Each structure stands twice: as structure tokens, then as C-alpha cells.
């Protein structure tokens, strides 16, 4: 027996409809690539999204199911393209400008991008790269006629404002199925080629509904939301959908993500909520420290995720600026929000510092995210805060496969997606990432967390940076090697480091050797490149063996 | 092109799964029908829901698609039946004990209820009624063996605790389609027969997700939620779904809804949020006034809806008890939540009393509720706070038809449901109910609000109660007749009333006549029965005609 409720597909354009209809005068403030601050509203966003939708169909022959790339900062034109193209059933493939040219080339061709909408910033990149992007029909430069590059070598360059001017502000959205694709984002791919995640209208709408909840991002119409996290970084953690969903004011920082520029926007626009990775917040806090008269009176809370957040950073916001910190975890494959650090009712009684021991963890899943940790054989591990295993998730906003079926081994028969993270779950349900599964060191069937070893080693006097990797071992399968960079002019020996670690980690976790190097390799995102390190030490043999 | 996100049907049992898995130790506290306070948890609710599901299948032969009735107060056993039966694909039909026997009889037979789960309270009702409920196979009395009535005349009486004891706590839910029916609730039907609304798993899950948002009921894990609004009254305004969805503690008031009983629970269990109709809150406030030492230190907010809420009631909560009031509107056909009175960011600047003029309205729609007002020809009316028209809604948790296609005229070709309410929408999007469409008086193609006439007349000295109805008129189609009950011993004339109204309503709204009666007829719910009044005055002719 079927229910008798309305067939109302969950389409992302319904979010824009709602914002335009009920919050039409709410502002969207953007720092433009061209320089000035730009102001518009949800009503105007709706009209221009419809314009670009109709013009994209008529002038560029973009059709339902076509994959169209954007390489753009967070700004009003990116929102217009986003909603406009998704609204006609095209798939918006957000390109990350921080990718290496090789990866970009691979991704554009693999996705089958037909057109690329690009900010002025990235025109030089595509001028260099376009010969390797043979299937791309042309480039829409997201600026006005006055700012169009005079002599661009781009193939078929189109001025965005000219294009939109030819469109129809009253264009009616076609009726789409909620399971149709509307977005695509490639994982960074530290091993192997990047893999494409394909979001549906349904997954994006459900994910945004999850995100607005009080124990998630707690978004209301009274918020002024600044998504620093880019739209090309897993849907700006839903904010390009969830802020309009509730009628929050949006503040889009454009290309300037330094501390001073962000502070200026937070202050001038009275931002109440923002979201970014730790690096961004470190820059903002640094700017505030350099200018002790500056405060954050309007900023009620910040969401932090994307990589492990140092406790000192969290405490600086809370204790110095009275800004609440919400620790979150997620990934491209989970749209991305997977956990939130909101306090549970059953933990109300905890003393301040007791609560902080949980608050620094990555948080707990909301309704719509199923989560478990398992050993290598898929057996569920206990929620005791100690056992760590492969973190697996399931839900309506979590990938069931990658584009063209790449990386199928990440998905099991019961629909669980193996995140590649290794984590614990405590008795209250709070998850803490302990490692990446490919970095964990497997010694005699047991796991050693490379990150915990590194964190312990960092505390040793004279140690500037440390990285732990597994080295093949005839008896134990793998044993840990600790690679250390000394602080300038510091004296520290292998024995000093091992003595420091003793008592801080289990005895069998102690590295079999410590080697000193001048520099540890890093990825473009600033993380330690374990991949390169493993390459560097692939022939290493422990002396004692 | 389809998205590649997981197929994760929106089933109500997933809400319980989430609560049991991540908030398993969170309490459900109920005032039992038998007397004592009962305490359980979401983990135990999950086990017992699975038990009753397996036992219902095995012992009562209840199958997917079967319609099963409950007549029960808000309590833990009702939650078990609710989730257990919905989980196996049965349809839980909640019966309202306040219905007249005739309606109950009609509803049970129309719905095709196969079994009735009843609280002890209602056993006498069914003993009397059961001969007219031939298709009902039997009655499960929701109590334990010790409290089973010794000599009940009920057909096939089954003791609930015996039944559940035979079930399997580890029963696995079958895989259902999210569009399958899971709940049924009949509208009160002031005209014609009651009509059945059939909820789906999908509509209930989406509705609960809408309800938890900060601008809706703002539910978090830190809340202790007391649904006074019954589960048989349109899903307890989502709370039986939305509280477990976020891991809030639940406090279920059982059969005792008087001021003192509710106060005791609010105080003892530190309730932070509650929801009820105005009558309930008037009883609570009366109890507090009688006991001036009592305060509401934990109660952060109450949701009020179901009928127009007097401003004085709202102000008493806010100004005397520092408890925020959320005005809401909805109906059985909209699951029921349709609007919420949360303040918009663009209204932050309003002075206190300016905001109160908006706060007393019914509120604005959340994402997931489309709303418009139209004239009789379906033309949309402006959002100016003055024009009033038929209130129409659309959305994924709004009915597309009634059970067995009753009342098809309420639904138009574009999917809009005509609520039967008449309302205004102001420039900020806040809706205010001005009348029921069948009560509005249509004079020369224009509408006169019967409720506004009545409210104006009530202010006239000597008038105890007033009702306005339309009387057929050869020229104007209808003209208003005002029916008045005088206060005891008061002297008030037709001319006095008309003089009082002059200047308070538009001149063409002035009633063509005023008649005095000893009593105005009321419905079982205490509202003025316009239907009976129109019957009484069906042969009335204005003298001046």
C-alpha cells in the first residue's frame, strides 16, 4: 500500500525557489575577482540562474546530462552557474585550482567536461592546458565585457555577462528526477588517479537538510554565513545549498582567503557563522594576534574540518574570542559532512575539561549517516574509544560508486563505503580519526597509528617534524620507522627520541629505528606525503634484522 | 545521467535505528495509564519495537499493507507499536478518542482496520462499539497481565505484554519502499464524513528533518521534549519522529493533561521544549497562577498551534516565565507542520512591539512547504498583509489525495492542496489565518472575514459571544448576519452593536442585521459550529430586502 503524499522530487532548484520566494531580499555579498565588493539578493540570484540556464541551452547547446566544469572562487556568479546548470539537468563539475596540471588534465578528460566556466584568475592555467583538453568546446570567462582579457589564446572564449544578458529571467525549470546527477567532484587522489564522485539532486537536498540541524551547522535565517571552504571543495560543506535553504545571508570571500581579508568581511558584514579548514583559521588568528584591538563580536561559531584540528586552535576561538568551535569530519564521498562535534544531552553534566577531551574528537554522525569501525575482516569493533579500525559509512548522501566504476573495492556488498580512514568510536558515539588506513603500520596483525607516533615524537625537545611509516619486516610484516627533522641548531639523537617515546606509546609501538633528514616531503595541501616518504625509504632495512 | 549516491530509502525505522545506535541510553519517561512513571531508553524501545513487530506477524498475522488502529495516549507502548508496525510495512491508523462514536465507527470501517491496539482507558468505548466494527479481528490491550480487565466483553482480547514477550528483540526489519504507507489519520470532518490522510515513510522522515531545523522546532540532543499534542493528532507534530532523530530525551504525559500533572513532569524531568494546543497551555498557566511560587526554569520554549493562539497566552509565557513561544500552523493533511513563527534575519532590527505584531501571526513556511493565497479563480494574491484568499500548499509531506479518493476537489491539477483556510501573507512572508473558506462571507465578489467581524463585535459592551454567517442575498450573493449572545443581565441593542462596529471594519462589511440568541452552538472541540448556525438561519431573510 502506497502513501498518498505528494510527489515532490528533491531538486536543488527548489532550494533556490524557496530562498527567492520567502527570502528574496536577503543579501549575497561577494568579494569579486575584479576587486570590489558585490551585493545581490536571492531574488536576483534566482533570476540570473534562470537566465544562465536558458542561455546555456540556447547559446552553448548544453543539455540535460552534460558535464560542465567550473573553476571559480566562492562568489555570486559561481552560485548562478551552479544553480542554473543543475536546474537544467546538467552536471556541474567543480575543478580544484590547487590540483597539479597533470591531474587537472586527467580529470577534465575523464569527466568528459564539455565547457569550462572559469574565473579570470584561472585563464592563464587554461591557456596553457587547453591543448590537452581536446573535448572541451570552449571557455566561459566569468566576468563582464570590460574585464575580458583583451587577447586571450583561449579556444572559443565567451564573456559570462554577455551570455547571461541573452538569457531569460523567467525561464521555467524542466521537471527532473531527483536521482539525476547534478554535481561532480574528484577526490584528491594521493594514490592512483583522482576518482569522480557524482552527487544527485536528492543527495544534495538531503545533505543540506541534515546540515541545517541544531546539532549540525545549526543554520537559521538569522545567520550570516561565510563559506570560506570552497564550492569546489565538496560543495562548500553544503553551505551553497543550506544557507539559501534557511534564508541566511551569504558572504562569499572570492579569491582572498588571507587573515586580513577574511577579517574585513567578518567585521563589515557581521558574519555569525563560517566554515573552513584549520590552515585558514590559523591565518585569521594570526592576523588577530598581530592586531590585538580586533575582536570577533558577531562571529558566534566556526566549523572546522578537512584535516585534524589542533586543540590550541579550537581553544583560541573559544577562550580568547568567545566564538564556539564545531569540529566536523567528512570527505568528498560523503557530500561531505559525516560527523559533528555537538555536545550530547547525556554529556551536559561533564566538567569543562572532561568535555574538552571529547570536543577535540571529530564528532558523532547525524541522522542520515550510518557509521561503524571494523577490522580487516569486516568484523565490527567495539565503541570503547580504544579499538581503532577501518571507518565505514552508509547513507543517502554517501557515494555508492565512483564515476566509471573506478575504485570499486571501496564499496562492499552491504553498501558500506570504506572511508580509508582509521578511527576509534567512544562509548558516547564520538569518532576520532587516528590514521589513514594506508598509513597505519601493521605489525604482527595489530595496527600502529602513524599519527599517534608522530604526535608523541613532536613533543621531544629538538624535534621539528616527524613522520612514521611502515617498513617491511620478515617477522612482523611491518615495523615503524620514524623520520625526524631536527629544529635548527638542536642536538637530538635516536636514543633521545626513543627515550622520549617510551611510556607515551605502547612498548611494541616503539619505532625500530629513527632516521634524521633535512626535510620531510609535503603534498600540495601541506600534508606530509607518506607516499613520497615510502618511496624514499623503499629499500630501507632495519639494522637489527 | 543518474547520480552515484547510495540508495538509502527514507524509512521511519531508520530514525529508531539512529536513536538506538547513537543515543541508546537516552531516556523516554512516560506517565503510564496504570499510574506510575515509567522509564525506558531508545535502545530498549528499539528492542521492544522489534519484538512487537515479530509477534504481530507471527501471532496476529499482521502483514505488510495491513491497516492497524491504535487508540492510545502518548507513552512508551504507543511508540513501540508505532515503530514496530510501521517497520513491517503495516499502516498505523491513530484513532482520536475525542471523536463521537458515530465517527469512530465510520473511520474504523472506512480505513479497514484489522486490529485495534488500545490503552486501558478506552476498553469501555470498544466494548460498546465493537458490534459495529465487524471487520476488526480483535483488540490488543496495551497493559500487562496484572492490569488486564478481569472480565472484558472485548472480542479476542490480547494482553500487550504477553504478546511482546513472545516476540524477538533481534527481529530484522524487512526492506520497504520509502513511498509505502506507514500512517493514517482522519481529519475531523466538520462537514461531511471524516477523510483519511495516508502518510508514507518518506513523508514522515522528510517532515521530521524539516521539524528539527533551528527555524522550525530547533531540536537538539540536549533537549528534553514533552509532546503534549497527541500521537493521534497528526503525528504529535512530528515529535515521535523528530525527537529520536536527534537523540532528545522524551517525556510522554500519558492520559493526564491537566495543568498540575503537566507541571509536575516539566519540573521533575527538566523539560526544555513542549508542544500543545492553546487550551492545554491555558490550563498550565492557570495552574501556575494559582501557585505563584512555581516557575519554569528549564522550559526554554513551547510550540503552540492547532487553533489561533491568543496573544495574551503568548505574552504570559514570554514575559512572565521567560519561555519563548513558537507559533505554528498546520493540519492533518500537511503532516502537520506548515509554518513556524521564527524571526527572520531581515527583521532583527524591528523594535520589540513591532516584532510582536508579526510574532502573533501563524508564521512562515520552511523549505519543503510551498505556499500561496489565491482568489476563487485560482489567481495568486499579493503578499501585502491585507489581501486574503484561499491558502494553498504543496510539498513532499503534504497529501496529494485522501484515502479512497474522498474529497478530490481539494486538490488541483498542479498539485496544490486547498487547505480550506483563508489567510493573508505579508511582505515578509508571514501568514495569518483570517477565516475558514467555507465561513467567509462572499459579498458582490469580495470576501468578508467572519472571524474579523466576530472579533470586532466581541469588544462591544454587553456582548458575550458573536458569530457571523453569510445569508443569501439577491443582489450581493451573500451578506453578513451577526448572531449575538448577550452577557447576563446586559442591555445591548442591534443599533449598539452596529454603532460599535462602525469604523472598526470596512463600511461594506457591516452586518445587514444583528439577531440575539440565548446560545450559540459549538462543536465537540469547542469551536463555534457555523454549520449548525447556517442550518438554524437557512430561511432567514433580511428585512430591508
Contacts between the chains, C-beta under 8 A, distances in Angstrom:
chain1	res1	chain2	res2	distance
A	1	B	64	8.0
A	1	B	65	4.1
A	1	B	67	7.8
A	1	B	91	6.2
A	1	B	180	6.6
A	1	B	181	4.6
A	1	B	198	7.8
A	2	B	177	8.0
A	2	B	179	5.4
A	2	B	180	6.1
A	2	B	181	6.0
A	2	B	200	6.9
A	3	B	179	5.9
A	3	B	180	6.5
A	3	B	181	4.4
A	3	B	182	7.0
A	3	B	198	5.2
A	3	B	199	5.7
A	3	B	200	2.5
A	3	B	201	7.3
A	3	B	202	7.1
A	3	B	203	6.0
A	4	B	181	7.4
A	4	B	197	7.1
A	4	B	198	4.1
A	4	B	200	7.8
A	4	B	399	5.9
A	4	B	400	5.8
A	4	B	401	5.1
A	4	B	402	7.1
A	4	B	403	6.7
A	5	B	198	7.5
A	5	B	199	6.4
A	5	B	200	5.1
A	5	B	202	7.2
A	5	B	203	3.8
A	5	B	335	7.8
A	5	B	396	6.7
A	5	B	397	6.2
A	5	B	398	6.7
A	5	B	399	6.1
A	5	B	400	6.2
A	6	B	394	6.4
A	6	B	395	6.3
A	6	B	396	6.1
A	6	B	397	8.0
A	6	B	398	5.2
A	6	B	399	7.1
A	6	B	400	4.4
A	6	B	415	5.9
A	6	B	417	7.8
A	7	B	400	6.9
A	7	B	415	7.9
A	8	B	368	8.0
A	8	B	394	6.8
A	8	B	395	5.5
A	8	B	396	3.9
A	8	B	398	7.8
A	8	B	415	7.8
A	10	B	396	7.2
A	14	B	367	7.6
A	15	B	367	6.5
A	17	B	370	7.7
A	18	B	367	4.7
A	18	B	370	8.0
A	21	B	370	7.8
A	21	B	429	7.7
A	22	B	364	6.0
A	22	B	365	6.6
A	22	B	429	4.5
A	23	B	344	7.2
A	23	B	346	7.6
A	23	B	429	7.7
A	25	B	346	6.2
A	26	B	345	6.7
A	26	B	346	6.2
A	64	B	1	8.0
A	65	B	1	4.1
A	67	B	1	7.8
A	91	B	1	6.1
A	177	B	2	8.0
A	179	B	2	5.4
A	179	B	3	5.9
A	180	B	1	6.6
A	180	B	2	6.1
A	180	B	3	6.5
A	181	B	1	4.6
A	181	B	2	6.0
A	181	B	3	4.4
A	181	B	4	7.4
A	182	B	3	7.1
A	197	B	4	7.2
A	198	B	1	7.8
A	198	B	3	5.2
A	198	B	4	4.1
A	198	B	5	7.5
A	199	B	3	5.7
A	199	B	5	6.4
A	200	B	2	7.0
A	200	B	3	2.5
A	200	B	4	7.8
A	200	B	5	5.1
A	201	B	3	7.3
A	202	B	3	7.1
A	202	B	5	7.2
A	203	B	3	6.0
A	203	B	5	3.9
A	206	B	209	7.7
A	209	B	206	7.7
A	209	B	209	4.6
A	209	B	210	7.2
A	209	B	213	7.7
A	209	B	367	7.6
A	210	B	209	7.2
A	212	B	213	5.0
A	212	B	214	6.8
A	213	B	209	7.7
A	213	B	212	5.0
A	213	B	213	6.4
A	213	B	214	7.8
A	213	B	219	7.9
A	213	B	220	7.7
A	213	B	246	6.8
A	214	B	212	6.8
A	214	B	213	7.8
A	214	B	214	5.6
A	214	B	218	5.6
A	214	B	219	6.5
A	214	B	220	3.9
A	214	B	246	7.3
A	215	B	220	4.9
A	215	B	221	5.5
A	215	B	246	5.9
A	215	B	247	8.0
A	218	B	214	5.6
A	219	B	213	7.9
A	219	B	214	6.5
A	220	B	213	7.7
A	220	B	214	3.9
A	220	B	215	4.9
A	220	B	342	6.9
A	220	B	345	7.7
A	221	B	215	5.5
A	221	B	342	6.8
A	221	B	343	7.5
A	221	B	344	4.6
A	221	B	345	4.8
A	221	B	346	7.9
A	222	B	343	6.6
A	222	B	344	7.3
A	222	B	345	4.4
A	222	B	348	6.4
A	223	B	345	6.8
A	224	B	345	7.2
A	245	B	367	4.7
A	246	B	213	6.8
A	246	B	214	7.3
A	246	B	215	5.9
A	246	B	367	7.2
A	247	B	215	8.0
A	247	B	344	6.5
A	247	B	345	6.9
A	248	B	345	6.8
A	249	B	345	6.1
A	335	B	5	7.8
A	342	B	220	6.9
A	342	B	221	6.8
A	343	B	221	7.5
A	343	B	222	6.6
A	344	B	23	7.2
A	344	B	221	4.6
A	344	B	222	7.3
A	344	B	247	6.5
A	345	B	26	6.7
A	345	B	220	7.7
A	345	B	221	4.8
A	345	B	222	4.4
A	345	B	223	6.8
A	345	B	224	7.2
A	345	B	247	6.9
A	345	B	248	6.7
A	345	B	249	6.0
A	346	B	23	7.6
A	346	B	25	6.1
A	346	B	26	6.2
A	346	B	221	7.9
A	348	B	222	6.5
A	364	B	22	6.0
A	365	B	22	6.5
A	367	B	14	7.6
A	367	B	15	6.5
A	367	B	18	4.7
A	367	B	209	7.5
A	367	B	245	4.7
A	367	B	246	7.2
A	368	B	8	7.9
A	370	B	17	7.7
A	370	B	18	8.0
A	370	B	21	7.8
A	394	B	6	6.4
A	394	B	8	6.9
A	395	B	6	6.3
A	395	B	8	5.5
A	396	B	5	6.7
A	396	B	6	6.1
A	396	B	8	3.9
A	396	B	10	7.2
A	397	B	5	6.2
A	397	B	6	8.0
A	398	B	5	6.7
A	398	B	6	5.2
A	398	B	8	7.8
A	399	B	4	5.9
A	399	B	5	6.1
A	399	B	6	7.1
A	400	B	4	5.8
A	400	B	5	6.2
A	400	B	6	4.4
A	400	B	7	6.9
A	401	B	4	5.1
A	402	B	4	7.1
A	403	B	4	6.7
A	415	B	6	5.9
A	415	B	7	7.9
A	415	B	8	7.9
A	417	B	6	7.8
A	429	B	21	7.7
A	429	B	22	4.5
A	429	B	23	7.7
